[in-house]
């Protein structure tokens, strides 16, 4: 399994690992896990790095375990958090965990087999813990000074950290010990902000079980522009389509900085080295075409939302950017755009034909018919992707996919009419 580390290394997915891990991988397949915090109803782009670590582990012949923090989610991980987080109810945590399980199945193979991914919930063993027994058997192996040295704790000392979140490290270490004992799990994977928690687990396994366990951390992803990865103008980019639409998800990737696109293809897709090289060579010849950006966007959207949805949002994007004639798009694509753009029903008089000025005046693009006429005279309005003259009339034969009319003011302000002739 040494190719596992080699693959992660060229993709930029290794920030640190325990020293003995390379030697362990030469001795055969390994079981590894990542823990996911179910305090949100969906995973977001910031979670994709540990997801990809598990996916690469499985591809290399290892067995991935997905640990949903149904127990630790009731406590809250202080890593990377500036302040205490509100505690969720058990019902909220359970609902969030189930939604995340469905999203993870897009990246991991859960079908029965020796290397099948498995999902577990640490509530199963943490809820049964007796506090006195836990403190005696687990807590005695951690000194206060050891815990204070961990970055996740040090960064919170000034702003304050409750004993509840201070204890999180012990619970995560206990998770690793439990999985080591019950599943033969020898490897914990995560982001570099989890390194302190990961090494606490390997140390606990050594002390309590006399075993050797390993850890691997990936770097935290940042953007070259200095903004937080996984954030759009609307906020976090989620994998759940009800929280971030597939169209916005696709656009996030299309619009990533040129300086980041190669690294993101390495980190978030399974594209081989040669394919990425060819895509970047195309980009060097014509940066405006954004060839690697579009491949990245299509790949990730298809994996998260399915091939059919990815094709629809790609087609919708091509229409918006003048890369596809609007009459070539089907009704599903236009429905995708309706969900993203201002829209409304066609005026009742449209069936008999209607001056475009009147049509525009009944949209939200202008405030009056006189403004519509002025824009038409200036060439500032288009119908179905084509400039229209002031005297132009629209009729049912102009409907796209039988039901849609697309108006655009300038280059970016759109409105879609919906109706039947």
N, C-alpha and C positions, 0 to 999 in steps of 0.2 A: 504493500500500500504506500510505498514511498512516493509514488506519483501523485498522491494526494497533496503532500506538501509542495511538491514542484508546481502543481497546477495552481494552488493558492498563491504561491510566491510570484509567478509571472503575472497573475491577475491583480496583484497588489492587495491581497486579502490577509496578510500576516503582519501583525504589529509585534507580537511576542508569542512564545510558546515555551513550555517547560523543557529543560535541557534534554531529558531522556526520551522525548516524544519521537524524534527521528528513528532512534534505535528500536523503539517499540513497534513502529510501523513496518519495520523490515521483518517482523515475526508473524505477520498475518493480519487478518481483518480485525477491526476494533469497533466497539459500540460507543457512540458519542451522543451527547444531548445538548440541547439549548433550552433554556427556560424563557417563557414568554409571559409578560405581565398582562393579565386580563382586565386592567382597570379602564380600558377603552373598548368600545364595541367593535373596533376594527383595528387591524394592523395598519401601519402607515409606512411610508417609504423608508423611514429611519430603521424599520425592522428588517428590511430586505437583506442587509449584510449577514446577520446570523442565519436567516433562512437559506441564503446561498451557501453558507458554510455547511449546513446539513445536507443540502442537495449535492454538493461536490463530494461529501463524505459517502453518500449512498452510491453515487456514480463510480467511486473508486473501489467499491466493494464492501464498505463499512455499513453498519446498521445505525440509522438515525432514530433517536428518541426525542419526541417533542414533549416537553414538560410544561403544562399549563399551570400557572401559579394560582390555582384556586384557593390555596391556603395562604401563601405569601402575598397574594393580591389583596388579602384582607389587612395586611400590615403596611405594605408600601416600601418600595426600594428607594433608598435615598440617593443612589448613584445618579449623578448628573442633574439632580433636582435642586433648585435654589431654596426651596422651602417645603414644609410639610404638606403632604397631599391629603385631600379629604378621603376618609375611609368609605368604601362602598359596602352595600349590603351583600349578603351571601347570594341572594337571587340575582342581583346585578352582575356579580362576578361570574356566576354560572352561565348566564345568558351571553356575556361577552366571550367567555371561553368557547362556547359552541360556535359562535360566529367566526372566531379566529380559526377554529379547527377546519371549517369549510374553506377558508382562504388558503391555509397551508397545503391542502390537498392539491392545489394547482402546481405546487413545486416539488412535492414529495410523493413517492409511490407507496401507498398504503395497502396495496393488494397483497394477499397472503404469500409468504415466501420467507426464506431465511434472512433476507436483508430488508424485509418490509419495514417501513417506518411505523412506529407505534406512538400513540398519544397517551399521556398519563396526566393525572391531576394530583398535585401534591396535597390537596385537601384530604385525600384518602388516608394519608399517614400523619400529616401534621395535626389534623383535628383530633386524632386519637392520642396525641402526646400528653403525658402527665408533666406538668410544669416542674415539679420537684425532681422527678427522674431526669428530665431533659437538662436541667441546670447541673445536676450531679454528674451525669454521664457525658454530656456534650460541653456544657459551659465551662467546666473545669479545664478544658484543653485550650482555652483562649484567654490570654491576659489582656487587660485593658490597654496596656501599652502597644500590644500587637495590633489591636483593633484600631487604635487611634492613628497608627501609621498608614492605614489604608486610605487611599485618595477619596473614596466615596464618603468617608467619615470626616477626614481633615477639612474638606471644602465646606462642610456644613457646621463646623464648630462655631464660626463667628455668627452665622445667621440663626443657629439653634437647631438641635436635632433631638427628637424625643427618644425615650428609651425604646419605644415601639419600633421606630425605624433603625435605631442603633442595633437592635437585636436581629435585624434582617440578615446580616452576614452569617450568623450562626444557623439560621433556618436554611439558607441556601447551601451552606456547607453540609448540613444534615441531609438535604435532598441528594447531594452527590453521594454521600455515604450510603443512603438507602438504595439508590440506583446501582451503586457498586456491588452491594450485597445481594440484591434481588435480581438484577438484570445483567450482571457482569459488565456494567458500564465503566469504562476506564478513562473517558475523555469528556471534558466539558468545553464547549465552544461559546464564544460571545464577543461582544465589542470590547474595546480596550478599557472602557469605563467599568467593566465587570471584572477586570483582572484581579483586583483585591479579593473579591468574593470567590473567584475561581480557585486561586491559590489557597484560600482558607479551606476550601473543600479538599484539595489534594493533601494538605497538611493534616486535616482531620482523619482522612482515610489512612494515612500512614500511622497516626498515633493510635487510632481505635482498632482498625482492622489489620494493621501491619502490611498493608497493600501499597502498590505503586499505582498512582493515578496521574493523569496528565491534563494539561490545559492549553488552549490556543485562543488567542484574542486577535481580532481584526481591527484595523484602524477605524476610528470614527470618521465618517465621510464629511468632508467640507467642500465648499465650492471655491473656485478660483477668485470669484468676485467678493468673497468674504461673507456671503450670506449663509444661513443655515440650510443644509441639504434637506430636501423634502418639504420645503415651504414654497407656496405660491402666493400670489397677491391675496388670495382668499384665505390663506392659512395653510395648515398641514394638508398634505396630499395623502388621502386614505385609499386603501384597497377596496373598501366597500363602495359599490356604485351609488348607493343612496347618500353617501357622504361626500364623495368626489366623483362626478360623472365620468364615464369612460372617455368622453370627448376631452374634458379638462385634464384627465390623466394622460392621454395621448399628447396633448399640447404641452404639458409640463416637460416631457422628454424631448419633443421637437425643439423646444426653446432653450435647452440647456446651453450653457456657455461653450463656445468652440474649444476653450481650453480644457473642458471637463469631459467632452463626449467620448474620447478614446478610453479614458479611465472608467467611465460608467459602463461602456460596452464590455470591458474586461470584468468588472465587478458584478454586473447585474444580468448578464446574458451568458449563454453557453457557447457563443460563437468562438470558433477556433482562432488561433493566432493569425493564420494566413488571411482568413476572411476579414478580420479587423484591420489588418494591414492594407488590404485592397480597398476597404471602405475609406480609410484615412487617406490613401493615395488619391481616390476620387475627390475627396474633400479639398485636398491641396490644389487640384486643378480647377475646381469651381466651388468656392466656399458658399456662394449664394444658394446653391442647390440643396445644401444641408443633407447630403446623402446619408452620412452615418447617423445623423440625428433622427432621420425618418426610419431608418432600419432599427435603431434602438427603440424608438417609440412603438413601432409595430410589434416588435418582439415582446416587449414588456406588456403591452396592452393585450396581446393575444394570450399570453400566459396567465394574466390576472383575470381577464374578462371573457376569454374565449375567442376563437378564430373569427366567428361570424361578426361579433361585436367589433373586433379590431378592424375588420374590413370596412364596416360601416363608418366608423369614426375616421379611418384613413380617407375614405371617399369624401366624407363631409369636410375634412380639412382641405383636401385637394380642391373642392369647389370654392371654399372660402378664399383660397390663395390663387385662384385662377389657373390651376393645374389640370382641371377636369371640366369639360362642358357640363353645365348644370342639367341639361336635358338627358345626360347619360346616367344620372343617379336615379335609384329606385325610391319607392315610398319610404322604406325603412331608413334610408339615409336622410331623407328630408325630415322624418320624425326625430331623428337624432339632432338635427339643427333646430327644429322647433323647440326642443327641450332646452336649448342653449341661448336662443335669441328672442327678442321681443316678437310677438305674433298676435294675430287676431283673425276673426272671420272675414271673409270677403263681403263687401257691401252687397245688399240685395240687388242693386241695379247692375251689378257686374255681368250678369248673364246676358244682357243685351249689348254688351260692349261699353267701354267707359274710358274717357280721357285719362291719361296717366296722371295729369295734374290733380284731377278729382280723387283718383285712387291714392296718390301720395298724401293728399290732404286728410284722408281718413285714417292714416297711420300715425304713429308717434314720431315720424321722422321730421315733421314740420309742425308749426303752430297754426298755419293758415294756408289757404289756397294760393294767395299771392306769393307767399314764401316758396311754395312748391313750384309755381311758374318761374320765379326768379332763378331757382336752382336748376330747373330744366333748361332755361335759356343760357345758363352758364356752363352747362354740360356736367353738372355736379350730381346727377342722379342716373342710376342704371336699373334696368329691369331684366331679371334673369341673367345677370352678368354682362349685359350689353348697354352702352349709353343710349339714352332715348332723347328724342327731340321734343320741344314743347307741344307740338301738335299730335304727338303719338297717342294712339288709343290702344287699350288692352282689351282682350276678349277671352272667352273660355279656351280658345285654341292655344293661348299662351301658357296655360297651366302646365306645370311640371309634375310628372308622375300622376297626372290627372286631377291634382288637388292643390297645388302650391304655386304661389307667385312670390318671387324673391326680389325685394327692393333694397338698394344700397345707396346711402348718401355718402359721398366722398369715398374713402378707402376702407373704412372700418365700421360704419354705423349701418346696421341692417334691420330689416323688418320682413317677416314672412306672413303672407295672407294664406289662410286655409279655407278651403271650401270646395264645393262641387259645382259644375256648370249647370 
